[in-house]
């Protein structure tokens, strides 16, 4: 029995954005469009796994800091560290100050430069610190933050794959997904993720409805600023830029949720 197109999109999303054993059987633009629209669903699964590990550590007697480390490690493991690698490469490319062609060449190298190392250190410290503070407040707030930040990170990918965003190279994952998501689909995904986050926040009270919604809005706003800067500097997006956007959005969401 042939699969329905949405299943091709889910296969594409999980097969390219996680290490889960999912076989991608279609690589055309239609499957890429469905996959990028389904990216927030991948975030829910990744965030749920991260929350589960954090809660398990707390149940076993670990403190909030160790639970936060586990919660941050899970998304890295489920993506083979590709988003973190993309963040480091993007930081090296932007920090080089070189013309677009040279910056893209730097990003493609296998090693990580000083800008990438510094960026990784501060981003991971911010993620762990924010999540530890939330777990210290309550196990439920920590679990909520793990899920919301992971979904917001993948929503940033959906928005970055919208029509009008060009690829910086003619090959690679960036070129495969650049411009595949219609503007209406991107807007619908943003509204759905923001509404779902607000609904989860309602479990804690009226103030948390606004805070969780704001966390999603802030995360995609900061990611959008980075996206536009990368387009100006590189001429478009690459797979590394997508990874950098995801980590930037996740970090922003965690920090906003930890404030107040």
C-alpha positions as a Markdown table, in Angstrom:
| # | Residue | x | y | z |
|---|---|---|---|---|
| 1 | Unk | 0.0 | 0.0 | 0.0 |
| 2 | Unk | 1.5 | 3.4 | -1.0 |
| 3 | Unk | 2.2 | 5.9 | 1.8 |
| 4 | Unk | 0.3 | 9.1 | 2.0 |
| 5 | Unk | 2.4 | 12.3 | 1.3 |
| 6 | Unk | 2.3 | 13.3 | 5.0 |
| 7 | Unk | 4.1 | 10.1 | 5.9 |
| 8 | Unk | 6.8 | 11.0 | 3.4 |
| 9 | Unk | 7.2 | 14.4 | 5.1 |
| 10 | Unk | 7.5 | 12.7 | 8.6 |
| 11 | Unk | 10.1 | 10.3 | 7.2 |
| 12 | Unk | 12.1 | 13.2 | 5.7 |
| 13 | Unk | 11.9 | 15.2 | 9.0 |
| 14 | Unk | 12.9 | 12.3 | 11.3 |
| 15 | Unk | 15.4 | 10.9 | 8.9 |
| 16 | Unk | 17.3 | 14.1 | 8.3 |
| 17 | Unk | 16.9 | 15.9 | 11.7 |
| 18 | Unk | 17.5 | 12.9 | 14.1 |
| 19 | Unk | 19.5 | 9.7 | 14.3 |
| 20 | Unk | 16.3 | 7.7 | 14.8 |
| 21 | Unk | 16.2 | 4.6 | 12.4 |
| 22 | Unk | 13.9 | 6.1 | 9.8 |
| 23 | Unk | 14.5 | 5.5 | 6.1 |
| 24 | Unk | 13.9 | 8.5 | 3.9 |
| 25 | Unk | 12.5 | 7.1 | 0.6 |
| 26 | Unk | 11.7 | 10.4 | -1.1 |
| 27 | Unk | 14.2 | 13.3 | -1.5 |
| 28 | Unk | 12.2 | 15.5 | -3.8 |
| 29 | Unk | 11.0 | 19.0 | -3.1 |
| 30 | Unk | 7.6 | 17.8 | -2.0 |
| 31 | Unk | 9.0 | 15.5 | 0.6 |
| 32 | Unk | 11.3 | 18.3 | 1.8 |
| 33 | Unk | 8.4 | 20.6 | 2.1 |
| 34 | Unk | 6.5 | 18.1 | 4.2 |
| 35 | Unk | 9.6 | 17.4 | 6.2 |
| 36 | Unk | 10.3 | 21.0 | 7.1 |
| 37 | Unk | 6.6 | 21.6 | 8.0 |
| 38 | Unk | 6.8 | 18.5 | 10.3 |
| 39 | Unk | 10.1 | 19.8 | 11.9 |
| 40 | Unk | 8.3 | 21.0 | 15.1 |
| 41 | Unk | 6.8 | 17.5 | 15.5 |
| 42 | Unk | 10.4 | 16.2 | 15.6 |
| 43 | Unk | 11.1 | 18.9 | 18.3 |
| 44 | Unk | 8.2 | 17.5 | 20.4 |
| 45 | Unk | 9.8 | 14.0 | 20.3 |
| 46 | Unk | 13.3 | 15.2 | 21.0 |
| 47 | Unk | 12.1 | 17.5 | 23.7 |
| 48 | Unk | 10.0 | 14.7 | 25.3 |
| 49 | Unk | 13.1 | 12.5 | 25.3 |
| 50 | Unk | 15.2 | 15.2 | 26.9 |
| 51 | Unk | 12.5 | 15.8 | 29.6 |
| 52 | Unk | 12.3 | 12.1 | 30.2 |
| 53 | Unk | 16.0 | 11.8 | 30.9 |
| 54 | Unk | 16.0 | 14.9 | 33.1 |
| 55 | Unk | 13.1 | 13.6 | 35.1 |
| 56 | Unk | 14.7 | 10.1 | 35.4 |
| 57 | Unk | 17.9 | 11.7 | 36.8 |
| 58 | Unk | 15.8 | 13.6 | 39.3 |
| 59 | Unk | 14.0 | 10.5 | 40.3 |
| 60 | Unk | 17.3 | 8.7 | 40.8 |
| 61 | Unk | 18.4 | 11.4 | 43.2 |
| 62 | Unk | 20.4 | 13.7 | 41.0 |
| 63 | Unk | 20.3 | 17.5 | 41.5 |
| 64 | Unk | 18.9 | 20.1 | 39.1 |
| 65 | Unk | 22.3 | 20.7 | 37.5 |
| 66 | Unk | 22.9 | 17.1 | 36.5 |
| 67 | Unk | 19.3 | 16.8 | 35.3 |
| 68 | Unk | 19.9 | 19.9 | 33.1 |
| 69 | Unk | 23.1 | 18.5 | 31.7 |
| 70 | Unk | 21.2 | 15.3 | 30.8 |
| 71 | Unk | 18.4 | 17.4 | 29.2 |
| 72 | Unk | 20.9 | 19.3 | 27.1 |
| 73 | Unk | 22.9 | 16.2 | 26.1 |
| 74 | Unk | 19.9 | 14.3 | 24.7 |
| 75 | Unk | 19.1 | 16.7 | 21.8 |
| 76 | Unk | 22.8 | 16.7 | 21.0 |
| 77 | Unk | 22.9 | 12.9 | 20.9 |
| 78 | Unk | 19.7 | 12.6 | 18.9 |
| 79 | Unk | 21.1 | 14.9 | 16.2 |
| 80 | Unk | 24.6 | 13.5 | 16.3 |
| 81 | Unk | 25.7 | 17.0 | 17.4 |
| 82 | Unk | 24.9 | 18.3 | 13.9 |
| 83 | Unk | 23.1 | 21.4 | 15.2 |
| 84 | Unk | 25.9 | 22.2 | 17.5 |
| 85 | Unk | 28.5 | 21.6 | 14.8 |
| 86 | Unk | 26.4 | 23.9 | 12.5 |
| 87 | Unk | 26.4 | 26.6 | 15.2 |
| 88 | Unk | 30.2 | 26.4 | 15.5 |
| 89 | Unk | 30.7 | 26.5 | 11.8 |
| 90 | Unk | 28.4 | 29.4 | 11.3 |
| 91 | Unk | 30.1 | 31.3 | 14.1 |
| 92 | Unk | 33.5 | 30.7 | 12.4 |
| 93 | Unk | 32.1 | 31.9 | 9.1 |
| 94 | Unk | 30.6 | 35.0 | 10.5 |
| 95 | Unk | 33.5 | 35.7 | 12.8 |
| 96 | Unk | 36.1 | 35.4 | 10.0 |
| 97 | Unk | 35.1 | 38.7 | 8.4 |
| 98 | Unk | 35.9 | 37.2 | 5.0 |
| 99 | Unk | 33.9 | 37.5 | 1.8 |
| 100 | Unk | 31.1 | 35.1 | 1.3 |
| 101 | Unk | 33.0 | 32.6 | -0.8 |
| 102 | Unk | 35.9 | 32.4 | 1.7 |
| 103 | Unk | 33.5 | 32.3 | 4.7 |
| 104 | Unk | 31.6 | 29.4 | 3.2 |
| 105 | Unk | 34.9 | 27.6 | 2.6 |
| 106 | Unk | 35.9 | 28.1 | 6.2 |
| 107 | Unk | 32.5 | 26.7 | 7.3 |
| 108 | Unk | 33.0 | 23.6 | 5.2 |
| 109 | Unk | 36.3 | 22.7 | 6.9 |
| 110 | Unk | 36.2 | 19.8 | 9.4 |
| 111 | Unk | 37.9 | 21.7 | 12.2 |
| 112 | Unk | 36.4 | 24.2 | 14.5 |
| 113 | Unk | 38.0 | 27.6 | 14.9 |
| 114 | Unk | 38.1 | 29.9 | 18.0 |
| 115 | Unk | 34.8 | 31.7 | 17.2 |
| 116 | Unk | 33.1 | 28.3 | 17.0 |
| 117 | Unk | 34.6 | 27.1 | 20.3 |
| 118 | Unk | 33.7 | 30.2 | 22.2 |
| 119 | Unk | 30.2 | 30.2 | 20.8 |
| 120 | Unk | 29.6 | 26.5 | 21.7 |
| 121 | Unk | 30.9 | 27.1 | 25.3 |
| 122 | Unk | 28.6 | 30.0 | 26.0 |
| 123 | Unk | 25.6 | 28.5 | 24.3 |
| 124 | Unk | 25.9 | 25.2 | 26.2 |
| 125 | Unk | 26.5 | 27.0 | 29.5 |
| 126 | Unk | 23.4 | 29.2 | 28.9 |
| 127 | Unk | 21.3 | 26.2 | 28.1 |
| 128 | Unk | 22.4 | 24.2 | 31.1 |
| 129 | Unk | 22.2 | 27.2 | 33.5 |
| 130 | Unk | 18.7 | 28.1 | 32.4 |
| 131 | Unk | 17.4 | 24.5 | 32.5 |
| 132 | Unk | 19.0 | 23.9 | 35.9 |
| 133 | Unk | 17.2 | 27.0 | 37.2 |
| 134 | Unk | 13.9 | 25.7 | 35.9 |
| 135 | Unk | 14.4 | 22.2 | 37.3 |
| 136 | Unk | 15.3 | 23.8 | 40.6 |
| 137 | Unk | 12.0 | 25.6 | 40.6 |
| 138 | Unk | 10.1 | 22.4 | 39.9 |
| 139 | Unk | 10.5 | 19.2 | 37.9 |
| 140 | Unk | 7.4 | 20.1 | 35.8 |
| 141 | Unk | 8.8 | 23.5 | 34.8 |
| 142 | Unk | 12.1 | 21.9 | 33.7 |
| 143 | Unk | 10.3 | 19.3 | 31.7 |
| 144 | Unk | 8.1 | 21.9 | 30.1 |
| 145 | Unk | 11.1 | 24.0 | 29.1 |
| 146 | Unk | 12.8 | 21.0 | 27.5 |
| 147 | Unk | 9.8 | 20.3 | 25.3 |
| 148 | Unk | 9.1 | 24.0 | 24.4 |
| 149 | Unk | 12.7 | 24.8 | 23.6 |
| 150 | Unk | 13.1 | 21.8 | 21.3 |
| 151 | Unk | 9.9 | 22.5 | 19.5 |
| 152 | Unk | 10.8 | 26.2 | 19.1 |
| 153 | Unk | 14.3 | 25.2 | 17.8 |
| 154 | Unk | 12.7 | 23.1 | 15.0 |
| 155 | Unk | 10.1 | 25.8 | 14.3 |
| 156 | Unk | 13.0 | 28.1 | 13.5 |
| 157 | Unk | 14.0 | 25.5 | 10.8 |
| 158 | Unk | 10.5 | 25.6 | 9.3 |
| 159 | Unk | 10.5 | 29.4 | 9.1 |
| 160 | Unk | 14.0 | 29.4 | 7.6 |
| 161 | Unk | 12.9 | 27.1 | 4.8 |
| 162 | Unk | 10.1 | 29.4 | 3.7 |
| 163 | Unk | 9.9 | 30.7 | 0.2 |
| 164 | Unk | 12.2 | 33.5 | -0.7 |
| 165 | Unk | 15.1 | 32.3 | 1.4 |
| 166 | Unk | 17.9 | 31.3 | -1.0 |
| 167 | Unk | 20.5 | 28.7 | -0.6 |
| 168 | Unk | 24.1 | 29.8 | -0.3 |
| 169 | Unk | 25.4 | 26.8 | -2.2 |
| 170 | Unk | 23.8 | 24.7 | -5.1 |
| 171 | Unk | 24.3 | 21.5 | -3.1 |
| 172 | Unk | 23.9 | 20.2 | 0.4 |
| 173 | Unk | 20.9 | 20.0 | 2.8 |
| 174 | Unk | 20.5 | 23.8 | 2.8 |
| 175 | Unk | 19.9 | 23.8 | -1.0 |
| 176 | Unk | 17.6 | 20.8 | -0.6 |
| 177 | Unk | 15.2 | 22.5 | 1.8 |
| 178 | Unk | 15.7 | 26.2 | 1.0 |
| 179 | Unk | 12.5 | 27.9 | -0.1 |
| 180 | Unk | 10.3 | 24.7 | 0.1 |
| 181 | Unk | 7.8 | 25.9 | 2.7 |
| 182 | Unk | 5.0 | 28.2 | 1.5 |
| 183 | Unk | 4.6 | 31.4 | 3.6 |
| 184 | Unk | 1.2 | 30.4 | 4.6 |
| 185 | Unk | 2.4 | 27.0 | 5.9 |
| 186 | Unk | 5.3 | 28.7 | 7.8 |
| 187 | Unk | 2.8 | 31.0 | 9.5 |
| 188 | Unk | 0.5 | 28.2 | 10.3 |
| 189 | Unk | 3.3 | 26.2 | 11.9 |
| 190 | Unk | 4.3 | 29.3 | 14.0 |
| 191 | Unk | 0.8 | 29.8 | 15.2 |
| 192 | Unk | 0.4 | 26.1 | 16.0 |
| 193 | Unk | 3.6 | 25.9 | 18.0 |
| 194 | Unk | 3.0 | 29.1 | 19.9 |
| 195 | Unk | -0.6 | 28.1 | 20.7 |
| 196 | Unk | 0.5 | 24.7 | 21.9 |
| 197 | Unk | 3.2 | 26.2 | 24.1 |
| 198 | Unk | 0.7 | 28.6 | 25.6 |
| 199 | Unk | -1.7 | 25.7 | 26.3 |
| 200 | Unk | 1.1 | 23.9 | 28.2 |
| 201 | Unk | 1.9 | 27.0 | 30.1 |
| 202 | Unk | -1.7 | 27.3 | 31.2 |
| 203 | Unk | -1.1 | 24.2 | 33.4 |
| 204 | Unk | 0.9 | 26.6 | 35.7 |
| 205 | Unk | -1.3 | 29.6 | 35.6 |
| 206 | Unk | -2.2 | 32.7 | 33.5 |
| 207 | Unk | 1.3 | 34.3 | 33.7 |
| 208 | Unk | 2.9 | 31.2 | 32.2 |
| 209 | Unk | 0.5 | 31.3 | 29.3 |
| 210 | Unk | 2.2 | 34.5 | 28.3 |
| 211 | Unk | 5.7 | 33.4 | 29.3 |
| 212 | Unk | 5.7 | 30.2 | 27.2 |
| 213 | Unk | 4.2 | 32.0 | 24.2 |
| 214 | Unk | 6.7 | 34.7 | 24.6 |
| 215 | Unk | 9.5 | 32.2 | 24.7 |
| 216 | Unk | 8.5 | 30.8 | 21.3 |
| 217 | Unk | 8.1 | 34.3 | 19.8 |
| 218 | Unk | 11.4 | 35.5 | 21.2 |
| 219 | Unk | 13.2 | 32.3 | 20.0 |
| 220 | Unk | 12.0 | 32.6 | 16.4 |
| 221 | Unk | 12.6 | 36.4 | 16.4 |
| 222 | Unk | 16.2 | 36.0 | 17.4 |
| 223 | Unk | 16.7 | 33.2 | 14.9 |
| 224 | Unk | 15.2 | 35.4 | 12.2 |
| 225 | Unk | 17.7 | 38.1 | 13.0 |
| 226 | Unk | 20.5 | 35.6 | 12.7 |
| 227 | Unk | 19.0 | 34.2 | 9.5 |
| 228 | Unk | 18.9 | 37.6 | 7.8 |
| 229 | Unk | 22.5 | 38.3 | 8.9 |
| 230 | Unk | 23.6 | 35.0 | 7.4 |
| 231 | Unk | 21.8 | 35.8 | 4.1 |
| 232 | Unk | 23.6 | 39.1 | 3.9 |
| 233 | Unk | 27.0 | 37.6 | 4.7 |
| 234 | Unk | 26.8 | 34.3 | 2.8 |
| 235 | Unk | 24.2 | 35.0 | 0.2 |
| 236 | Unk | 21.8 | 32.4 | 1.5 |
| 237 | Unk | 21.4 | 29.5 | 3.9 |
| 238 | Unk | 23.4 | 26.3 | 4.3 |
| 239 | Unk | 23.0 | 23.2 | 6.5 |
| 240 | Unk | 25.3 | 24.8 | 9.0 |
| 241 | Unk | 23.1 | 27.9 | 9.2 |
| 242 | Unk | 20.1 | 25.7 | 9.9 |
| 243 | Unk | 21.9 | 24.1 | 12.7 |
| 244 | Unk | 23.0 | 27.5 | 14.1 |
| 245 | Unk | 19.4 | 28.7 | 13.9 |
| 246 | Unk | 18.1 | 25.7 | 15.9 |
| 247 | Unk | 20.6 | 26.1 | 18.7 |
| 248 | Unk | 20.0 | 29.9 | 18.8 |
| 249 | Unk | 16.3 | 29.4 | 19.1 |
| 250 | Unk | 16.5 | 26.7 | 21.7 |
| 251 | Unk | 18.8 | 28.8 | 23.9 |
| 252 | Unk | 16.6 | 31.9 | 23.6 |
| 253 | Unk | 13.5 | 29.9 | 24.6 |
| 254 | Unk | 15.3 | 28.5 | 27.7 |
| 255 | Unk | 16.6 | 31.8 | 28.8 |
| 256 | Unk | 13.1 | 33.5 | 28.4 |
| 257 | Unk | 11.5 | 30.7 | 30.4 |
| 258 | Unk | 14.1 | 31.0 | 33.1 |
| 259 | Unk | 13.6 | 34.8 | 33.6 |
| 260 | Unk | 11.1 | 36.0 | 36.1 |
